[in-house]
Amino acid sequence: MNSLMLLVEALAALWVTSHQLEVHHYLIDTIFIVLATLFTLFANIMLLRASFRPLFALINTIRAVGAGQTQERARVSASTWEINELAQSFNSMMDRLEAARRERTQVILQAQEHERRRIGMELHDETGQNLTALLIHAEVLHQHFQDLSAAGLTEKTRDQLDSELQQLNHLTQLSLENVRVLAQQLRPSVLDDLGLLAAFRWLGEDSAQRLRLQVELDLQQIEPIIKDLPASYETALFRIAQESLTNVARHAHAQNVLISLLLKQQHIYLTIQDDGTGYQAGLKKAGTGILGMRERATSLGGTLNIISHSQQGTTVQAVLPWPAPRHTIASIEEDKG
C-alpha cells in the first residue's frame, strides 16, 4: 500500500513539475510534499488500526480475564490467520485452565465436606457422649445432695451448693445443645440419609428456630426427579441455600424467605428470595460466603447471580446444568405436558 501511494505521489509530482508554474513553484512544491506526507501518515494509521483491530479485541479479552471474568473468550476471526491462531491458542489455554480449576475446586470442596462430616461425627459421638455422661453425673450428684441430711451444713451453704449444681446442670445441657447444633450445621445427617429435599425442609425448620426466618419451600416441580441428582449437586445446592439464609439473617434484616428448586431447559434453578433491605454489590466487597457459593456453582459448570435493589429484597439464583441424560428430561417434560 505504501508503494502504491508513493507511485501515485510520484505521478502527481511529475504532473506538477511538467507544468510551468514559475511564479508559485516553491510554494506549490512545499504544499504538495506536506499534503502527501500527511496523507501517507493518515493512511498508514488507518490501515494499521484496521489490521490490528482483532489484536485489540484479544487484548480486551485478556484484560477481562485478568479482572476475574474467566468465562470470557477471544473472538476468532478469519481475516488474519496469525491473530486467528493466537486467539484459538488463547481460548484453548483458558479452557484447559478452567477445566483444571474446576477439578481442583471439586477436590477441595469434596475434601472440605469429608472433613466437615468427620468433625461433625466426632462432635456427635465423642463430645456429645461425654457431655451426656457429664449431665447424668451432675443429675446423680444433685439427687445425692438432696438426700443428704441437713446435719453439718448451714442453710446458706446448702442453698449455695444447690444453686451451683443447678448451674452446672444448665451449662452442661446448653453445651450439649450447642454441640448438637454445630454438628448438624457442619454436615446434616439428613442430607446423607434422606436426601436433598429432606435437608431443605430441615434447613427451613432450623432457620425458623435459630435465625427467626419464615422460610417457604417450593419443591413440588423438582420432587419427582430429584433422586437422579449426584451427591456433588446435592451438596452444592444445599450449601448455597444454607449460606444464603445465613447472609439474609446477618445483613438483610428480612422476615420471609422463599426457596424454590425447579428444572427448566436442561438446567436446574435454585432461587432464594427475601424481603429484606437489599444488597448493594458496588458499595460492599463480596465476602467469602458469596465467593464460596460462586465457586460451588462454577465448579459444576453453572453460574450464580445476585439481583438486588435497595429496600426491595435480594434474589440469589444458582443455575446448574442438569447432569441426567437428555432423554430422561425429555420424558419428564412430556409427562408434565
DRENDO-921562 format. One line per 10 residues: number of its first residue (from 1); their letters; for each residue x, y, z negated of C-alpha. Coordinates in nm, 2 decimals. Example, Ala and Ser with C-alpha at 12.3 -4.5 7.8 and 13.67 -1.06 7.14 Angstrom:
! DRENDO-921562
1	AS	1.23 -0.45 -0.78 ~ 1.37 -0.11 -0.71
//
This chain:
! DRENDO-921562
1	MNSLMLLVEA	0.00 0.00 0.00 ~ 0.29 0.24 -0.08 ~ 0.45 0.15 0.26 ~ 0.12 0.23 0.43 ~ 0.09 0.56 0.25 ~ 0.45 0.65 0.34 ~ 0.38 0.57 0.71 ~ 0.07 0.79 0.71 ~ 0.25 1.07 0.54 ~ 0.54 1.05 0.79
11	LAALWVTSHQ	0.30 1.07 1.08 ~ 0.13 1.37 0.92 ~ 0.47 1.53 0.87 ~ 0.56 1.47 1.23 ~ 0.24 1.64 1.34 ~ 0.31 1.94 1.12 ~ 0.67 1.98 1.24 ~ 0.57 1.93 1.60 ~ 0.36 2.24 1.60 ~ 0.51 2.58 1.60
21	LEVHHYLIDT	0.41 2.73 1.27 ~ 0.72 2.96 1.22 ~ 0.55 3.22 1.00 ~ 0.44 2.99 0.72 ~ 0.68 2.70 0.79 ~ 0.83 2.66 0.45 ~ 0.51 2.72 0.26 ~ 0.32 2.46 0.47 ~ 0.60 2.20 0.42 ~ 0.61 2.26 0.05
31	IFIVLATLFT	0.23 2.23 0.01 ~ 0.23 1.91 0.22 ~ 0.51 1.75 0.01 ~ 0.33 1.84 -0.31 ~ 0.00 1.71 -0.19 ~ 0.15 1.39 -0.05 ~ 0.33 1.33 -0.38 ~ 0.01 1.39 -0.59 ~ -0.20 1.17 -0.36 ~ 0.06 0.89 -0.38
41	LFANIMLLRA	0.07 0.91 -0.76 ~ -0.31 0.91 -0.79 ~ -0.35 0.62 -0.55 ~ -0.09 0.42 -0.74 ~ -0.26 0.49 -1.08 ~ -0.60 0.38 -0.94 ~ -0.45 0.07 -0.78 ~ -0.26 -0.03 -1.09 ~ -0.57 0.02 -1.31 ~ -0.78 -0.19 -1.07
51	SFRPLFALIN	-0.51 -0.46 -1.07 ~ -0.47 -0.47 -1.44 ~ -0.84 -0.44 -1.54 ~ -0.86 -0.82 -1.60 ~ -0.55 -0.80 -1.82 ~ -0.70 -0.51 -2.02 ~ -1.01 -0.73 -2.08 ~ -0.79 -1.01 -2.20 ~ -0.61 -0.76 -2.44 ~ -0.95 -0.65 -2.58
61	TIRAVGAGQT	-1.04 -1.02 -2.64 ~ -0.71 -1.08 -2.82 ~ -0.78 -0.77 -3.04 ~ -1.13 -0.90 -3.12 ~ -0.99 -1.24 -3.22 ~ -0.73 -1.07 -3.43 ~ -1.01 -0.88 -3.60 ~ -1.17 -1.20 -3.71 ~ -1.41 -1.27 -3.42 ~ -1.27 -1.61 -3.35
71	QERARVSAST	-1.56 -1.71 -3.13 ~ -1.46 -1.46 -2.86 ~ -1.31 -1.60 -2.53 ~ -1.14 -1.43 -2.24 ~ -1.34 -1.39 -1.92 ~ -1.19 -1.60 -1.63 ~ -1.17 -1.40 -1.31 ~ -1.09 -1.55 -0.97 ~ -0.95 -1.22 -0.84 ~ -0.59 -1.27 -0.97
81	WEINELAQSF	-0.47 -1.62 -1.02 ~ -0.19 -1.51 -1.26 ~ -0.43 -1.35 -1.51 ~ -0.68 -1.63 -1.45 ~ -0.41 -1.88 -1.56 ~ -0.33 -1.66 -1.86 ~ -0.69 -1.63 -1.96 ~ -0.75 -2.01 -1.92 ~ -0.44 -2.09 -2.13 ~ -0.55 -1.84 -2.40
91	NSMMDRLEAA	-0.90 -1.99 -2.41 ~ -0.76 -2.35 -2.43 ~ -0.53 -2.24 -2.71 ~ -0.82 -2.08 -2.90 ~ -1.04 -2.38 -2.86 ~ -0.77 -2.61 -3.00 ~ -0.70 -2.38 -3.29 ~ -1.08 -2.35 -3.36 ~ -1.12 -2.73 -3.35 ~ -0.82 -2.77 -3.58
101	RRERTQVILQ	-0.95 -2.51 -3.82 ~ -1.29 -2.68 -3.83 ~ -1.13 -3.01 -3.90 ~ -0.92 -2.86 -4.17 ~ -1.22 -2.68 -4.32 ~ -1.42 -3.00 -4.33 ~ -1.14 -3.19 -4.50 ~ -1.11 -2.91 -4.76 ~ -1.48 -2.90 -4.82 ~ -1.50 -3.28 -4.85
111	AQEHERRRIG	-1.22 -3.28 -5.10 ~ -1.39 -3.00 -5.29 ~ -1.72 -3.19 -5.30 ~ -1.54 -3.51 -5.42 ~ -1.36 -3.31 -5.69 ~ -1.69 -3.15 -5.79 ~ -1.85 -3.49 -5.81 ~ -1.57 -3.63 -6.02 ~ -1.57 -3.34 -6.26 ~ -1.95 -3.35 -6.29
121	MELHDETGQN	-1.94 -3.72 -6.37 ~ -1.67 -3.67 -6.63 ~ -1.86 -3.39 -6.79 ~ -2.18 -3.60 -6.79 ~ -2.01 -3.92 -6.91 ~ -1.73 -3.82 -7.13 ~ -1.80 -3.48 -7.27 ~ -2.18 -3.53 -7.27 ~ -2.14 -3.86 -7.46 ~ -1.90 -3.70 -7.71
131	LTALLIHAEV	-2.14 -3.41 -7.78 ~ -2.43 -3.65 -7.81 ~ -2.23 -3.85 -8.07 ~ -2.14 -3.53 -8.25 ~ -2.50 -3.43 -8.25 ~ -2.60 -3.77 -8.40 ~ -2.33 -3.74 -8.67 ~ -2.45 -3.39 -8.75 ~ -2.81 -3.52 -8.79 ~ -2.69 -3.80 -9.01
141	LHQHFQDLSA	-2.48 -3.57 -9.23 ~ -2.77 -3.33 -9.26 ~ -3.00 -3.62 -9.38 ~ -2.74 -3.74 -9.63 ~ -2.71 -3.39 -9.76 ~ -3.09 -3.36 -9.80 ~ -3.08 -3.69 -10.00 ~ -2.81 -3.56 -10.24 ~ -2.93 -3.47 -10.59 ~ -2.91 -3.11 -10.69
151	AGLTEKTRDQ	-2.66 -3.20 -10.97 ~ -2.33 -3.03 -10.94 ~ -2.45 -2.79 -10.66 ~ -2.58 -2.45 -10.72 ~ -2.88 -2.33 -10.52 ~ -2.67 -2.08 -10.34 ~ -2.41 -2.34 -10.24 ~ -2.69 -2.58 -10.13 ~ -2.86 -2.32 -9.91 ~ -2.53 -2.22 -9.76
161	LDSELQQLNH	-2.43 -2.58 -9.67 ~ -2.78 -2.64 -9.53 ~ -2.75 -2.33 -9.31 ~ -2.41 -2.43 -9.19 ~ -2.53 -2.78 -9.10 ~ -2.82 -2.64 -8.91 ~ -2.59 -2.40 -8.72 ~ -2.36 -2.70 -8.63 ~ -2.66 -2.89 -8.50 ~ -2.78 -2.59 -8.30
171	LTQLSLENVR	-2.44 -2.52 -8.14 ~ -2.40 -2.89 -8.06 ~ -2.74 -2.90 -7.88 ~ -2.66 -2.58 -7.70 ~ -2.32 -2.71 -7.58 ~ -2.47 -3.04 -7.47 ~ -2.73 -2.85 -7.27 ~ -2.47 -2.62 -7.11 ~ -2.25 -2.92 -7.01 ~ -2.56 -3.09 -6.86
181	VLAQQLRPSV	-2.64 -2.78 -6.65 ~ -2.28 -2.74 -6.55 ~ -2.26 -3.10 -6.44 ~ -2.58 -3.06 -6.23 ~ -2.45 -2.74 -6.08 ~ -2.12 -2.89 -5.98 ~ -2.28 -3.18 -5.79 ~ -2.65 -3.25 -5.84 ~ -2.70 -3.63 -5.87 ~ -3.04 -3.58 -5.70
191	LDDLGLLAAF	-2.86 -3.48 -5.38 ~ -2.68 -3.82 -5.36 ~ -2.97 -4.03 -5.50 ~ -3.28 -3.88 -5.34 ~ -3.16 -3.66 -5.05 ~ -3.18 -3.30 -4.94 ~ -3.55 -3.23 -4.98 ~ -3.55 -3.35 -5.34 ~ -3.23 -3.15 -5.40 ~ -3.41 -2.84 -5.26
201	RWLGEDSAQR	-3.71 -2.90 -5.49 ~ -3.47 -2.94 -5.79 ~ -3.29 -2.62 -5.68 ~ -3.62 -2.43 -5.68 ~ -3.71 -2.55 -6.03 ~ -3.37 -2.48 -6.16 ~ -3.37 -2.13 -6.02 ~ -3.71 -2.06 -6.18 ~ -3.57 -2.17 -6.52 ~ -3.22 -2.02 -6.52
211	LRLQVELDLQ	-3.24 -1.73 -6.27 ~ -3.61 -1.63 -6.32 ~ -3.68 -1.65 -5.95 ~ -4.00 -1.77 -5.80 ~ -3.89 -2.00 -5.51 ~ -4.13 -2.11 -5.24 ~ -4.02 -2.40 -5.02 ~ -4.13 -2.46 -4.66 ~ -4.00 -2.81 -4.57 ~ -4.30 -2.97 -4.40
221	QIEPIIKDLP	-4.17 -2.94 -4.05 ~ -3.83 -3.10 -4.12 ~ -3.95 -3.37 -4.37 ~ -4.02 -3.64 -4.11 ~ -3.67 -3.63 -3.96 ~ -3.45 -3.52 -4.25 ~ -3.34 -3.88 -4.30 ~ -3.13 -3.85 -3.98 ~ -2.91 -3.58 -4.12 ~ -2.55 -3.68 -4.21
231	ASYETALFRI	-2.42 -3.62 -4.56 ~ -2.20 -3.33 -4.44 ~ -2.50 -3.15 -4.31 ~ -2.70 -3.21 -4.63 ~ -2.41 -3.08 -4.85 ~ -2.36 -2.77 -4.63 ~ -2.73 -2.68 -4.63 ~ -2.77 -2.73 -5.00 ~ -2.46 -2.52 -5.08 ~ -2.56 -2.24 -4.86
241	AQESLTNVAR	-2.91 -2.23 -5.02 ~ -2.75 -2.26 -5.37 ~ -2.51 -1.97 -5.31 ~ -2.78 -1.76 -5.15 ~ -3.00 -1.79 -5.46 ~ -2.71 -1.71 -5.68 ~ -2.64 -1.39 -5.48 ~ -3.01 -1.30 -5.49 ~ -3.01 -1.33 -5.87 ~ -2.69 -1.13 -5.91
251	HAHAQNVLIS	-2.73 -0.85 -5.67 ~ -3.08 -0.83 -5.50 ~ -3.30 -0.77 -5.81 ~ -3.56 -0.99 -5.64 ~ -3.85 -1.18 -5.78 ~ -3.96 -1.40 -5.49 ~ -3.76 -1.61 -5.25 ~ -3.88 -1.82 -4.95 ~ -3.66 -2.11 -4.83 ~ -3.76 -2.27 -4.50
261	LLLKQQHIYL	-3.60 -2.55 -4.31 ~ -3.71 -2.63 -3.96 ~ -3.59 -2.78 -3.63 ~ -3.61 -2.56 -3.32 ~ -3.44 -2.60 -2.98 ~ -3.19 -2.87 -3.08 ~ -3.08 -2.66 -3.38 ~ -3.17 -2.68 -3.75 ~ -3.26 -2.34 -3.91 ~ -3.22 -2.27 -4.28
271	TIQDDGTGYQ	-3.37 -1.94 -4.38 ~ -3.35 -1.78 -4.73 ~ -3.56 -1.46 -4.75 ~ -3.60 -1.25 -5.06 ~ -3.80 -0.93 -5.15 ~ -3.51 -0.75 -5.32 ~ -3.32 -0.43 -5.27 ~ -3.13 -0.54 -4.97 ~ -2.77 -0.59 -4.88 ~ -2.56 -0.33 -4.70
281	AGLKKAGTGI	-2.26 -0.50 -4.54 ~ -2.10 -0.18 -4.44 ~ -2.07 -0.05 -4.79 ~ -1.97 -0.37 -4.96 ~ -1.69 -0.61 -4.87 ~ -1.80 -0.97 -4.82 ~ -1.73 -1.18 -5.12 ~ -1.60 -1.53 -5.14 ~ -1.96 -1.66 -5.17 ~ -2.06 -1.53 -4.83
291	LGMRERATSL	-1.73 -1.63 -4.68 ~ -1.78 -1.98 -4.82 ~ -2.13 -2.00 -4.67 ~ -2.00 -1.89 -4.33 ~ -1.71 -2.14 -4.34 ~ -1.96 -2.42 -4.42 ~ -2.17 -2.32 -4.12 ~ -1.89 -2.27 -3.87 ~ -1.72 -2.60 -3.97 ~ -2.02 -2.78 -3.83
301	GGTLNIISHS	-2.04 -2.57 -3.52 ~ -2.31 -2.34 -3.65 ~ -2.35 -1.97 -3.74 ~ -2.45 -1.77 -4.04 ~ -2.63 -1.44 -4.01 ~ -2.73 -1.19 -4.28 ~ -3.02 -0.95 -4.19 ~ -3.09 -0.68 -4.45 ~ -3.23 -0.33 -4.49 ~ -3.22 -0.11 -4.79
311	QQGTTVQAVL	-3.52 -0.18 -5.02 ~ -3.66 -0.43 -4.77 ~ -3.51 -0.75 -4.88 ~ -3.24 -0.98 -4.73 ~ -3.27 -1.27 -4.49 ~ -2.98 -1.53 -4.48 ~ -3.01 -1.77 -4.18 ~ -2.78 -2.06 -4.11 ~ -2.82 -2.22 -3.77 ~ -2.66 -2.57 -3.72
321	PWPAPRHTIA	-2.66 -2.79 -3.41 ~ -2.88 -3.09 -3.47 ~ -2.65 -3.40 -3.48 ~ -2.91 -3.65 -3.38 ~ -2.93 -3.78 -3.02 ~ -3.14 -3.57 -2.78 ~ -3.39 -3.85 -2.71 ~ -3.47 -3.86 -3.08 ~ -3.55 -3.49 -3.09 ~ -3.75 -3.51 -2.77
331	SIEEDKG	-3.97 -3.79 -2.91 ~ -4.03 -3.59 -3.23 ~ -4.13 -3.28 -3.04 ~ -4.36 -3.49 -2.82 ~ -4.52 -3.63 -3.13 ~ -4.57 -3.28 -3.27 ~ -4.72 -3.17 -2.94
//
